[in-house]
Amino acid sequence: MNEFANGLNEFSKILKDWEERISDNRETYHTLYKSIREFDKYIARMYDNITGSRYLLIIIAQFRNGVIEDSDLEGLSEETREKIKRVLSFDNK
């Protein structure tokens, strides 16, 4: 649900610029269409065909993208949380 909210916020910004006459109709339409299309592809890459082998990778990607935080991992085992933190620690190096 957080991912969809992120997308809608992005689309809202495009429409707000249009409403404030910062961009014209044609430019806004193309920008919005491109944004929705790219977001749709992103959602499909992230969540289509979620399997056990990809689940951990998706959780890590969500962390990197700021979609989830530590509190969202409370339902996972301690071992899984540690694996996630270990992988994410490489980002900070």
C-alpha positions in Angstrom: 0.0 0.0 0.0 2.9 2.3 0.7 4.2 1.8 -2.8 0.9 2.8 -4.3 0.8 5.9 -2.1 4.2 6.9 -3.4 3.1 6.5 -7.0 -0.1 8.5 -6.4 1.9 11.3 -4.7 4.2 11.5 -7.7 1.2 11.7 -10.0 -0.4 14.3 -7.8 2.7 16.5 -8.1 2.5 16.3 -11.9 -1.2 17.3 -11.9 -0.6 20.1 -9.3 2.0 21.7 -11.7 -0.6 21.5 -14.5 -3.3 23.0 -12.3 -1.0 25.9 -11.4 -0.3 26.3 -15.1 3.4 25.5 -14.7 3.1 23.0 -17.6 0.8 22.9 -20.6 -1.9 20.2 -21.3 0.1 18.2 -23.8 3.3 18.2 -21.8 1.4 17.2 -18.6 -0.4 14.4 -20.4 2.8 12.9 -21.7 4.6 13.4 -18.4 1.8 11.8 -16.5 1.4 8.9 -18.9 5.2 8.2 -18.8 5.2 8.3 -15.0 2.3 5.9 -14.7 3.8 3.6 -17.2 7.2 3.5 -15.5 5.6 3.1 -12.1 3.5 0.2 -13.4 6.6 -1.5 -14.7 8.3 -0.9 -11.3 5.4 -2.5 -9.4 5.4 -5.5 -11.8 9.1 -6.0 -11.4 8.9 -5.8 -7.6 5.8 -7.8 -6.9 4.9 -10.1 -9.8 5.8 -13.8 -9.2 6.8 -13.3 -5.6 8.2 -16.6 -4.5 10.0 -17.8 -1.4 13.4 -17.3 -3.1 12.6 -13.7 -4.1 10.8 -12.6 -1.0 13.9 -11.6 1.0 15.2 -9.6 -1.9 11.9 -7.7 -2.2 12.0 -6.9 1.5 15.6 -5.6 1.1 14.6 -3.5 -1.9 11.6 -2.0 0.0 14.0 -1.0 2.8 16.3 0.6 0.3 13.4 2.5 -1.3 12.1 3.7 2.1 8.9 1.8 1.7 9.3 -0.1 5.0 11.2 0.5 8.2 12.4 -1.6 11.1 9.0 -1.8 12.8 7.6 -3.5 9.7 9.9 -6.5 10.2 8.6 -7.4 13.7 6.7 -10.4 12.4 9.9 -11.9 10.9 12.3 -14.2 12.7 15.4 -12.7 14.3 17.6 -14.6 11.8 15.7 -13.1 8.9 16.0 -9.6 10.3 19.7 -10.1 10.8 20.2 -11.2 7.2 18.3 -8.1 6.0 20.4 -5.8 8.2 23.6 -7.5 7.1 22.8 -7.0 3.4 21.8 -3.4 4.0 25.0 -2.7 5.9 26.9 -3.1 2.6 25.0 -0.1 1.3 26.6 2.1 4.0 30.2 1.1 3.1 
